[in-house]
Amino acid sequence: MSPARPQDAARRHDPARAYDIANLIDGQLVPGGGAAADPARDPSTGVVLAEVPRSSPEDVDRAVAAARRAFPGWRALSPGERAAHLNALADALQQDLKAFAEIESRNAGKPIAAVPDEIDYCVDNIRFLAGAARNLQAPAAGEYVTGATSFVRREPVGVVGAIAPWNYPLMMAVWKFAPALAGGCTVVLKPSELTPLSTLRLAALAADLLPPGVLNIVTGDGPVGAQLAAHPDVAMVSVTGSVATGRKVAAAAAPGLKRLHLELGGKAPVVVLDDADVEALAAALRATSFGNAGQDCTAACRVIATPGVYGRVVEALTAAAASLRTGPTDDPTCELGPLISPAQRARVAGFVERAVAAGASVTTGGTVPDGPGAYYPATVVIGPDQDAEIVQQEVFGPVVTVQMAPDRERALEMAADVPYGLAASVWTADAGFALRAAAELRFGAVWVNDHITGCSEMPHGGFGQSGYGRDLSGYALDHYCEPRHVMVRW
């Protein structure tokens, strides 16, 4: 399938349409009180969709105060009552899916055909976590000390400050607030200043469906997030973002000894053995390496193949990458949208240029196209050294490296030899080796003959510089709650 010219992205919807632009504080939609504003752009054209006022320090204080006031009442509700509120929000989101999909496509540069599945997944996440809060597990009450009965209470940590990224704006917002609210916490959420529009539309729904102060949403850039992380009345800070962002938040939260949830970067290896199904591999990588323009911390970005299959993997992956159709993101046939910004594109291109200068080769892509928008082609880089920057550091773009390992044992060593530990996959017909690899590879998720497939029931999180804490599943609820021992002496 031949790619469309990125210049075609100039034909877009009217950028003057109205968006929901208001903070949600104590159940009320109010404008941000800061002196500056951030432009929310369409990455496919660079057109400004809306100017979003930054929140003032007073806005953040009011939002945290509202969450603190709402906490006792929200915590006191039964899990079923909290679930009813969350399910009502999920229903409203489902009913408004088309509008949310259009906003997410425009503001985040996502191909319109891909976004409805993301919104459906958000709905499923909320509904699952609402139900999971009603099925919490703990040790059986009993007489663990003679003459006394002990049992465990699970208590919400309190007010949660949540900071969401720009690559999956609505989904990451859901992953932040849904487990926290289900567990009985209250939340102050800051979306990325680059992609706030879908979260602000959600704020308009939440204003009508959640009790005042339970979920608060404030806009702004880094200083707003820093104030939220350091706020003395915030008990826990939950962040999805880069390693650098995670370190800054951890430093801001350290004086208050706040609980932290850090979901950071990744550098997912794809270990391919000689007996792998190369056709299935190429089809999977076409979607999971280049979906969302590679702006995914679990993206299959680092292929390590053994000698008997290496040549076929390079050929199949190159053909798959070259077949992706780019173009206007409102075109239903578009498969590869732009990067989030020209700055991010320059960063991605720099990785490729330096890799080539160091001796690697590009089999497809690797050049910045002419025309509007932050487009970058699907790119395959072969032959980089294991210690090369492009192998060790997160590129966060539609770029995949392919390396040859002399044998399967060395392939596992190369897979583990990065500072990240979020996601990995192993492609082989040898079930025994696959199980051993899954046990040995210290990554939060390991797929066998698949990559990136997730579900609400299974945890998401990492090791090392990929951070700590878990999203999704019942383990997310655990992270927003504390177990307490209660003993009654007879």
N, C-alpha and C positions, 0 to 999 in steps of 0.2 A: 504494500500500500504506500503510495508516494506521499511524502509530507506536504502539507499546505504551507504556503509562505506566511511567516509570522506577520508580515505587513498587513495581511488580511484582518488582523486583530483590530484594525482601526474601525471596522464596522461593528459598533457596539450599541447597547441600549442607551437611551438618554441618560447622561450622568446626573441630571438635575432631579431625579426622582427622590422622594423623601425617605429618610431612614429614621428609626427610633434613636434619638441621641439624648439620653438622660441617664444619670446615675440612679440606682435604686437604693434608697436609704430609708430604713424604718418603714418600709411598705409604700413609700412615696417616690414618684419619678421626678427628680430634680436635676437641673443643669449643674455641671461641674463648675466650681467657683474659682478655678485657677485663672491666672492672667493669660496663659498660652493655650494653644490648641494643637492637636496632632492631625494631619491629613490622613484619612483612610482612603487608600488608592486602589484602583483596579490594576494589578500587576501586569495584565496583558496589554494595557495601553498606557499606563502611567497617569490616567485621568483621576482626578480627585473626586471621590464619591461623596465625601462628607468631611467637614471639619469637626473634630470631636474635642471639646474642651477638656483640658486636664483637670483632675480633681485638686483642690487646695488641701493643705494640711488640715484645715478645719473640717473639710468633707470626710477625710479619712477618720478623724477623731469621732465625728458624728456617726459614721457607719459602724465603727468598733463599739461605740457606746450603745447603739441600737442593738447590735448582736449580743452584747453583754446583758442588756435588759431582757431580751427575748429568750435567753438561754434557760432560765429556770422553768418557764412555762413550756418551752419546746421539749426540754429534757423530761418533764413530768408527764408528757403525753405517752400513751401506750405505743409500742411499736406498730400496732395496727393503725392507730390514728395518724402517726407520722407517715406510714405507708400510703394512706388514703390521700394525703396532700401531695406526695410525690407522684402517685399514679395519676392524679388529676393534671399535674404538670406534664407528665408523659403523654397523656391523651391530647392536651392542647398542642404540644409540639408535633405530635403525629398529624393532627388536623391541619396544621399550618406548614406541613412539610414542604410544599412547593415554594412558598415564600422564603423559608429558611434555606432551601437548596440554592435558590437564585442569589441570595445575599452571600452565602458562603462561596459560591462560584466566583462572584464578582470581586469580593474583598480579598479572598485568599488565592485567586488565580487557579481554581480547580476546574477541570473539565466538567461541564454541567451534567454529563451522563453518569459521572462517578459519585456525585454528591448525595443523591437520594439514599443510597446504601449507607452512607455515613450517618445520615439523620436517623434512619431506621435503627442503626446500631446504638445511637444515643438513646433512643426511646427504650430499646431493650435493656441497656445498661441501667437506666433509672428504674425500670420495672423490676429487674432482678434484685437490685440492691434494696428496693422497698420491701420485697418479700424476704430477702435474706435477714433483715433486721428482726423478723418475726420468728427466726429459727436459729437463734444463737445457741452455741454449745458451751458447756463448762463441766468440770468434774462434778460427780454426784455429791449432793449433800450427805454428810456422814460424820461419824464420831472418829475423827483422825487423832484426837487426843481424848483419853478416857475422861468421861464426865462432861463432855462438851460437844456440841454440834457445830460443824463448820459448813459454810457455803460460800460461793463466789458471786459477787455482783459485778456487772460490767458497767462502767461509768463512762460517758462521753468526756473527752478531754476539756471541752469548753469552747471558746471562740477560736475558730480556725481562720487564719489568713491564707488565702489561696492565690497563687500567681500562675496564670495559664499562658502558653506559648502561641505563636502565630501559625504553626503548620497544620494543626487541626483545631481551630478556634473553639467551635462548639463542643466537639467531642472531649477535648481536654478540660473544658469548663465542667462538663458533666462528670468526668472522672474525678474532679475535685469535690464538687458540692454534693453529689449524690450519696457517696458513702458517709460523708460527714453528717449530712442531715439525717440520713437513715439511722445513724448511730446515736443521734440526740444532740450533736453539736450544732452551733450556729456558725455562719460563714460570712466573711467579707472577701469577695472575689475581685481580682483585678485581671481583666483580659489584656492581651498584648495591645499596645498602642497602634500597631500596624493593622490588626484585624479585629477590631472590637464590635463590628456591626451585628453579627449573628448573636453574640452574647447580650448586646443591648436589646435586641428584639426579644430574647428570652426574658430579660428583666421586665419588659412590659407584660409578659404573661404571668411571671411570678408575682408581680405587684397585686394581681387579682386573686391568685390561687394559694399563696403561702401567707401565714401570719406575719404581721409587720416585724421586721428586724431579723427574721430567721435567715433569710438570704439577702445580702447587700452586695451591690456591684458598683465599683468605682473605677473610673477610667484614668489613664495617665501613663507616664513612662517610668524609667528606673527609679527616680526619687520617690514616687508614690509607692512603688513596691518596697523600697527600702524602709519607708516609714511604717508600712504595714508589718514588715518582718520584725522591726524593732519595737513595735508598740507594746507597752507594758501589760495591756489587757488582752493581748493575743496569746493564747496558750500553745498553739501549734501553728507551724508554717508549712504549707504544702506547695511545692514548686515543680513544674515541668519546664525544662529549659536546658541551656548549655551547661557544661561543667563550670565555666567561668561564672555564670549566673548563680549556680548552686553554691559556689564558694562564697560569693558576696552575701547571699542570703544567710548562709550558715554563720558568717562572721557577724552579721547584723543581729541574728537571733541568739548568739552565744551568751551575751551578758545576762539575758533573762532565762537561760537554760531551757529554752523552748523545745518542745518536741518537733522534730523535723521529718518531713517526707520529701525526698529528693529523687525525682525521676529525670535522669540527665541523658547524656549522649550514648551512642552505640557505634559499633563497627563490626557488623554481623558477618561472620565467616560462613561460607557455603562450601563444605567439604564434599568433593565429588570423587568417588572411587571408580575404578575401571568398569565395574559391572552396573553402573548407574544407567537409568533410562534418560538419555540425553535429550530426546524430544520432549519428554515431560519436564525436564529441568529447564529447558529454554522457554517453554510456555510459562512456567511458574516465574522465572526471573524477569520475563517481559513485563509481568504485572508487579512483582514485588521489589524489583530493583529500581524501576522507573515510575511506578505509581506515585502520585502526588509530587511529581518531578524529583523523586528521590529524597524529598524533604521529610524523612521518616527515620526515627532513631533505630528502628528495627529493620530497615531496608536491607535487602540482600546485596551488599556492596563489595564483598571481598571473596571472590571465588578461588578456591585452592583445589586443583585437580591433579590426580596421579597421571603418570606418563601415558598409559594406554588410552586415556580418554581426553587428554588435554587438547589436542588438535581439534577434535570434534566439538568440544565445549566452546572453544574460541570461535569456530565457524558458526555454530548454531546461535550463540549469544550475540555475535555481531549481526547476523541476519535479523534476529528478533529485535534488537535495538534499532536497527535501520528502518524497520517496518513501521515503527510507531508514528502515528499521524499527529502533527501539531497544528496550531492554528487558533482561531478565536475560541475562547473557552465556552461561549454560548452555542457553539456548533456541536450538535450531538455526536458527530464523528470524531471530535477532538479527543485524543488519548493522552497527550503530553502537554500540559500547560506550562506557564512560565514559572520561574523562581519568584520568590516573594518580592524581590527588589533588585534594582541594578547593582547595588552594593553586594548582595548575596551572589549574584551572577559573577561579578568580578572576583569574588573570593573563590568560587568554584572553578572558574577558568584558570585562576592562578595555580591551583593544585595541579591541574592537568598540564599546564605549561611547564611547571617546575619538574614534574615527573618525566616529561619528554626530554627536557634538558639533561636529566640525570641518566638517561639511557632507555627508558621505557618507550613503548610504541602505542599509537592509537589506531585501532582498526576501523572505527566509525565514530563520527562526531568530532568533538574537540575544538570546534571553532564557534566564535560568537556570531550569530546571524545579524544581518542588517534589519532595520525596521524598528517599530515601537515595541514596547514591552520587554520584560526581563527574561526572554526565552533563551534556553540553552539546549542543544540537542542531546539525545541519549548517547552516551559516550562509553566506549570500552577501551581500557588501558591494559596492555599485556606486558608482562615481564618486569614489573617493578621489584626492587629488592625488599626483603622482609622488613628492613629498618627504614624504608622510604617513608617520607611524610605522608604520602597518599595512602599508604597501607596502615600506618599507625594512628592517624588523626581522622576525625570525622569530617567528611567533605560536605555532607548534607545537600546533595544535588544528584542529578541523573548520571552518575559516574560509577562504573564498576571496574574493579581491577581483577585481573586473572593471573594467577601464579601457578607454577608447576612445582609439585612436591615429589621427591623421588619415590616415596612409598606412603602407605596410609598412616604409619606411625608418625612420620615427619609431618604429614598433613594435619594431624591433630595438634602437634606441637606448634605449628605455624598458626593454626586457628586460635589457640589460646594466647599467643604471644602479642597481645595488645593490652592497653590499660583498661579497656571497656569489658563489660560482661553482661550485656542485655539480651542478645538473641543470637542464635546460630542454627544452622541446619546441616544435616548429613544425608547424602544421596548414595544409596547402595541397596543391593538385594540381600546383603548379608545381615540378617536380623541380629545375630549375636554381636557383631561389631557395632551395629547401630546402637544397641542397648549399652554397650560398654562406652561408646563415645558420649552418649547422653549422660552417663554417670560421671565421666571424667571432665567434660567441658563445663566450666563454671560460668554458665550463662543463665539468665533468668528464664529463658524459654529455649528449648532445643527441639526442632522439628526433624522428622525423618521422612524423606521424600516429599517434602512440602516446605513452605516458608511463609511466615507472617500470619497465617490463619489464626484468629483468636475467637474467643467467646466470653460472654459475661461471667460464666461460671469458673473460669480459670484465671489465676493471678498473672499480673504483668509487672515486672520490675527487674532490677539487675544487681550486679556485683561490681566491686571496684569503682572506677570513675563513672559508671552508669548509675550510681546512687544507691539508695536504700528506701525501704517501704514498698508496699505493693498496691497497685490499682486493680480494680475489678475483683470479683469473687468475694467470698466471705472473709478472705485475708485483708481486704481493704477495710472492712468494718473493724477488724481487730486493730488496725493501725490508728483508727480514730477513737478508740476506746481503751480504757485501762481496767484491768481486773482488780477487784478488791476482795480481801478476805474478811468475812464476818464470822465471829465465833460467839456462840451463846453457851455460857457455863450453866450446867444444870443446878 
